[in-house]
């Protein structure tokens, strides 16, 4: 198969967002998605159109989820965020009509398919999961917050960039761990994420509604937001662009947190102000605390704080971009898919992820390194700390469908991520899920 053009297109037949990668914000992504989702201005689930307006303030997970998703096809989000059958029954009273057009997404959720079967099996074991592990997650993330404030203040007081490096790494630990919480119903710990200068609202759009639901497709905002500087899709690239990305990448990691903040401020200046929330100012509690308790000058405090933010940004984005999704043997839109018409969503996740054998099994590493990634994608509302207990059931269903979760080393995912950046020729066959067998490691 010859290389594609320099503009990404979908081998899954997805109509792309019209403003993709053109300084597109998360709100622009929502607007564009509403234009391609055929939801008719309401909420679409499978082939039904629903008016959930009256249900917004009653939604158990918080009103923001439905406010953000109005006008979208929420099929994937509805399926993976609701593990009981009650929501499917409850939503029937909000049914308006059958959709006039087919879904833009190719993914299916058949009752006898892989994902729905796995969900039924997982639902049965949920009551047996140890709830004390969730308390461990809470204890760890609260500890990260305390250590971050302590180290940051000491770094400013003693003007120690070494302490600043440690503080920056705890900022990354805190931010990645907070990702465990904003997938769930509204809670105060999810706002720990805002210390990174990013916001829960932004990531609920870019990460939850986009990346998790449409992983490695042309609708994945987490891929398009890095373009044109980092191009993970298999498209035509000049030699300079291919290998130049290796040198550009560290700068993208370093300034990723600041980029999110500046983009938000740019939108504010341009008149897009509905996205600003009081909780966005959580980020500034850290430099304020540093200033009052370090006896450092205001300028010195801000300088050290920005250094800590850059260290945290480098850590988070290096880990995030090499956690699971970018490798030449992982599906990226443009590669040959299994199907354009009947592609089980759970199988699509297996195609788009590799698991790291060093991370699985450690509560600390899982919480701070986007661990147990495949299970997290499939059951994002479950706390990271209980995911390891789902592997026996997961393996049972994998065997039932004669498929596999690929288990590799962390080094493989790092090396693979850099190789994916220089990839230009789309894969000519779907991923080989029998390679890197999970049975070797679990």
C-alpha positions in Angstrom: 0.0 0.0 0.0 1.6 3.3 -1.0 2.0 6.2 1.5 -1.0 8.5 1.9 -1.1 12.2 1.1 0.2 14.7 3.6 -3.4 15.3 4.8 -4.7 12.5 7.1 -7.8 10.7 5.9 -9.8 7.9 7.5 -9.4 4.3 6.5 -12.4 3.6 8.7 -14.6 5.8 6.5 -15.0 8.5 9.3 -15.9 12.0 8.1 -13.2 14.1 9.7 -13.8 17.3 11.7 -13.5 20.2 9.1 -11.1 22.2 11.3 -8.9 19.3 12.3 -5.4 20.3 13.5 -5.9 24.0 12.5 -5.3 25.4 16.0 -8.5 23.5 16.9 -9.5 24.0 20.5 -11.6 21.4 22.5 -14.7 23.6 22.0 -14.0 23.7 18.2 -13.7 19.9 18.3 -17.1 19.7 20.0 -18.7 22.0 17.4 -17.1 20.1 14.5 -18.1 16.8 16.0 -21.7 17.9 16.2 -21.5 18.7 12.5 -20.4 15.1 11.6 -22.2 13.0 14.2 -25.7 13.1 12.8 -27.2 13.6 16.2 -29.7 16.2 15.0 -28.8 18.7 17.7 -29.7 16.4 20.5 -28.0 13.2 21.9 -27.6 10.2 19.8 -27.3 6.6 21.2 -26.9 3.9 18.5 -29.6 4.7 16.0 -31.9 6.6 18.4 -32.2 10.4 19.0 -32.8 11.4 22.6 -33.7 14.7 24.3 -31.9 14.6 27.6 -32.4 18.3 28.4 -34.6 17.6 31.4 -32.2 15.0 32.7 -29.1 17.2 32.8 -29.5 18.3 36.4 -30.4 14.8 37.5 -27.5 13.0 35.9 -25.7 11.0 38.6 -22.3 11.7 37.2 -22.8 15.4 37.1 -24.4 17.8 34.7 -21.2 18.6 32.8 -21.2 15.3 30.9 -24.5 16.0 29.2 -23.9 19.7 28.8 -20.7 18.9 26.9 -22.1 16.1 24.8 -25.3 17.8 23.5 -25.4 17.4 19.7 -23.0 14.4 19.7 -23.3 10.7 19.1 -22.6 9.5 22.6 -23.0 5.7 21.8 -19.5 4.8 22.9 -19.5 7.0 26.0 -23.0 5.7 27.0 -21.9 2.1 26.7 -18.6 2.2 28.5 -19.6 4.6 31.4 -22.7 2.6 32.4 -22.1 -0.9 33.6 -25.6 -1.7 34.7 -28.7 -2.2 32.5 -30.6 0.6 34.4 -29.4 3.5 32.3 -30.5 1.8 29.0 -34.0 1.3 30.5 -34.2 4.8 32.0 -33.2 6.6 28.8 -36.1 5.2 26.9 -38.5 7.8 28.2 -36.4 10.5 26.6 -36.5 8.8 23.1 -37.6 11.2 20.3 -37.2 9.3 17.1 -34.9 7.1 15.0 -31.9 8.9 13.5 -32.2 9.9 9.9 -28.6 9.0 9.0 -26.1 6.3 9.9 -23.5 6.8 12.5 -20.3 8.4 11.5 -18.3 6.1 13.8 -17.8 2.5 12.5 -17.9 0.8 16.0 -20.5 -1.7 17.0 -21.8 -3.0 20.4 -23.5 -6.3 19.5 -25.0 -8.3 22.4 -22.9 -11.3 21.5 -19.8 -9.3 20.5 -16.6 -9.0 22.4 -17.2 -5.8 24.4 -20.7 -6.5 25.5 -19.7 -10.0 26.5 -16.8 -8.7 28.5 -18.9 -6.0 30.2 -21.5 -8.6 31.3 -18.7 -10.8 32.8 -17.0 -7.9 34.5 -20.3 -6.6 35.9 -20.8 -10.0 37.6 -17.4 -9.8 39.4 -17.7 -6.1 40.5 -19.3 -6.9 43.9 -16.2 -9.0 44.8 -13.7 -6.3 44.1 -11.8 -5.0 47.3 -13.1 -1.6 48.1 -10.1 -0.9 50.4 -7.9 -0.6 47.2 -9.9 2.6 46.3 -9.0 4.1 49.7 -5.3 3.3 48.8 -5.7 5.4 45.6 -7.2 8.3 47.6 -4.4 8.1 50.1 -1.7 8.2 47.4 -3.2 11.1 45.5 -3.7 13.1 48.7 -0.1 12.3 49.6 1.1 13.5 46.2 -0.6 16.9 46.8 1.0 17.4 50.2 4.4 16.5 49.0 4.0 18.7 45.9 3.2 21.8 48.1 6.1 20.9 50.5 8.8 20.4 47.9 7.7 23.4 45.8 7.9 25.7 48.9 11.3 24.3 49.9 12.5 24.7 46.3 11.6 28.4 46.3 12.8 29.0 49.9 16.3 27.5 49.3 16.3 28.3 45.6 17.0 24.7 44.8 16.3 23.5 41.2 17.0 19.9 42.4 14.1 20.2 44.8 12.2 21.8 41.9 12.8 18.7 39.8 11.4 16.5 42.5 8.4 18.9 42.9 7.8 18.8 39.2 7.7 15.0 39.2 5.2 15.0 42.0 3.1 17.5 40.0 3.1 14.9 37.2 2.3 12.1 39.7 -0.6 14.2 41.0 -1.9 15.1 37.5 -1.7 11.6 36.1 -3.4 10.2 39.3 -6.1 12.8 39.0 -6.9 11.4 35.6 -8.3 8.4 37.6 -10.9 10.7 39.0 -12.3 12.9 36.2 -13.6 9.9 34.4 -16.0 9.3 37.4 -18.9 11.2 38.7 -18.0 14.7 39.9 -15.6 14.7 42.9 -13.1 17.1 44.5 -10.0 15.0 43.7 -10.5 15.4 40.0 -9.6 19.1 40.4 -6.1 18.2 41.5 -5.6 17.9 37.8 -5.9 21.7 37.4 -2.6 22.3 39.2 -1.0 21.3 35.9 -2.5 24.5 34.2 -4.8 22.2 32.3 -8.4 21.7 33.3 -10.8 18.9 34.0 -13.2 20.3 31.4 -10.6 20.3 28.7 -9.6 16.7 29.3 -13.1 15.5 29.7 -13.5 16.6 26.1 -10.1 15.8 24.6 -9.3 12.7 26.6 -12.6 11.1 27.7 -15.1 12.1 24.9 -12.5 12.1 22.1 -9.5 9.9 22.8 -11.1 7.2 24.8 -14.0 6.8 22.5 -12.3 7.2 19.2 -8.8 6.0 19.9 -6.2 6.6 17.2 -8.8 7.6 14.7 -9.1 10.8 12.8 -11.6 11.9 15.5 -8.9 11.5 18.3 -8.2 15.1 19.5 -5.2 13.9 21.4 -3.5 13.1 18.1 -4.6 16.1 16.1 -3.7 18.6 18.9 0.0 17.7 18.5 -0.1 18.3 14.8 1.7 19.4 12.7 4.7 19.2 15.1 4.2 15.6 16.0 2.5 13.5 13.3 1.5 10.0 14.5 -0.7 9.2 11.5 0.9 7.1 8.7 1.0 9.8 6.1 3.5 11.3 3.6 6.3 13.1 5.4 9.5 14.7 4.2 12.7 13.3 5.6 13.2 16.5 7.6 9.7 16.3 9.1 10.1 12.6 9.9 13.3 12.8 11.9 12.9 16.4 12.9 10.0 15.4 15.1 12.5 13.5 17.3 14.1 16.8 18.2 10.9 18.8 18.4 9.2 16.4 20.7 11.0 17.4 23.9 10.0 21.0 23.5 6.4 19.9 23.0 6.6 17.9 26.3 8.3 20.8 28.2 5.7 23.4 27.3 2.6 21.3 27.1 1.1 22.6 30.3 1.8 26.2 29.3 0.4 25.6 25.9 -2.9 24.5 27.3 -3.1 27.6 29.5 -2.1 30.0 26.7 -4.6 28.5 24.4 -7.3 29.0 27.0 -6.3 32.6 27.4 -6.2 33.1 23.6 -9.8 31.9 23.4 -10.8 34.2 26.2 -9.4 37.2 24.3 -11.1 36.1 21.2 -14.5 36.1 23.0 -14.9 32.4 23.8 -15.4 32.6 27.5 -18.0 30.0 28.4 -15.2 27.5 29.1 -13.7 29.6 32.0 -14.6 28.2 35.4 -13.8 29.2 39.0 -12.0 25.8 39.5 -9.5 26.8 36.8 -7.9 29.1 39.3 -6.9 26.1 41.5 -3.6 26.1 39.6 -2.6 29.4 41.2 -3.0 28.1 44.8 0.4 26.5 44.5 2.5 29.6 43.6 0.4 31.6 46.2 1.3 29.0 48.9 5.0 29.1 47.8 5.1 32.9 48.0 3.6 33.1 51.5 5.6 30.3 53.1 9.0 30.4 51.3 9.8 34.1 52.0 11.0 34.2 48.4 10.4 37.3 46.2 7.3 37.3 44.0 9.5 37.1 40.9 11.6 34.3 42.3 8.5 32.4 43.3 7.0 32.6 39.9 10.2 31.6 38.2 10.5 28.5 40.4 6.8 27.7 39.9 7.1 27.8 36.2 10.2 25.6 36.3 8.2 23.1 38.4 5.4 23.2 35.8 7.8 22.6 32.9 9.3 19.6 34.7 5.8 18.2 35.4 4.8 18.8 31.8 7.8 16.9 30.5 7.2 14.0 32.8 3.4 13.7 32.0 3.6 14.0 28.3 6.6 11.7 27.9 4.8 9.1 29.9 1.4 9.7 28.2 2.7 9.6 24.7 4.6 6.4 25.4 2.1 4.6 27.6 0.1 2.5 25.2 -1.0 3.9 21.9 1.9 4.8 19.6 3.8 2.0 17.9 4.1 0.8 14.3 2.2 -2.4 15.2 -0.7 -0.5 16.8 -3.6 0.6 14.6 -3.7 4.3 13.6 -6.3 5.6 11.2 -5.0 5.1 7.7 -3.8 1.6 8.4 -5.9 -1.3 7.1 -8.7 -1.8 9.6 -10.5 -5.0 10.4 -13.8 -3.6 9.1 -15.4 -0.3 8.2 -18.9 -1.6 8.9 -18.8 -4.0 11.8 -15.9 -3.2 14.1 -16.5 -4.3 17.7 -15.5 -1.3 19.9 -13.7 -3.6 22.3 -11.6 -5.2 19.6 -10.8 -1.7 18.3 -9.3 -1.0 21.7 -7.1 -4.1 21.6 -5.9 -3.0 18.2 -5.1 0.5 19.5 -3.3 -0.4 22.7 -0.3 -2.3 24.1 0.1 -3.0 27.8 3.4 -2.6 29.7 4.4 -5.6 31.7 6.5 -3.6 34.2 3.5 -1.4 35.2 0.8 -3.9 35.7 0.5 -5.2 39.3 1.8 -2.2 41.1 -0.9 0.2 42.5 1.6 3.1 42.5 2.9 2.6 39.0 -0.6 1.9 37.6 -1.9 5.1 39.2 1.0 7.3 38.1 1.8 5.8 34.6 -1.6 5.4 32.9 -1.4 1.7 33.8 -3.7 -1.2 33.0 -4.5 0.9 30.0 -6.7 -1.4 28.0 -9.0 -2.2 30.9 -9.1 1.4 31.9 -10.2 2.4 28.4 -13.0 -0.3 28.5 -14.1 0.5 32.0 -13.0 4.1 32.7 -15.3 4.7 35.7 -13.6 1.9 37.7 -10.8 3.0 40.0 -7.4 2.1 38.7 -6.6 0.3 41.9 -9.1 -2.5 41.2 -8.3 -3.1 37.5 -5.7 -5.7 38.2 -8.4 -7.9 39.8 -10.2 -8.0 36.4 -7.5 -9.8 34.5 -8.8 -13.3 35.2 -12.2 -12.4 33.7 -10.5 -10.4 30.9 -8.3 -13.4 29.9 -11.4 -15.7 30.0 -13.2 -13.5 27.5 -10.1 -13.0 25.4 -9.8 -16.8 25.1 -13.5 -17.1 24.3 -13.0 -14.8 21.3 -9.6 -16.2 20.4 -8.0 -12.8 20.7 -5.3 -11.3 22.9 -4.0 -8.2 24.8 -0.5 -7.5 23.7 1.9 -7.2 26.7 5.3 -5.5 26.0 8.0 -3.8 27.9 8.1 0.0 28.6 11.2 0.2 26.4 9.2 -1.3 23.5 6.5 1.5 23.8 9.1 4.3 24.0 11.1 3.0 21.1 7.8 2.2 19.2 6.5 5.8 19.8 9.6 7.3 18.1 9.3 4.8 15.2 5.6 5.7 14.7 6.6 9.3 14.2 8.6 8.4 11.2 6.1 5.9 9.8 4.8 6.9 6.3 3.4 3.7 4.8 0.1 2.5 6.3 0.1 -1.0 7.7 -1.2 -3.4 5.1 -2.9 -5.7 7.6 -4.8 -5.3 10.9 -2.6 -5.7 14.1 -1.5 -9.1 15.0 -3.1 -9.5 18.4 -1.5 -13.0 19.0 1.9 -11.3 19.2 3.3 -10.5 22.6 0.9 -12.8 24.3 -0.5 -11.7 27.7 -0.2 -15.3 29.0 3.6 -14.8 29.2 3.2 -12.1 31.8 -0.1 -12.6 33.7 
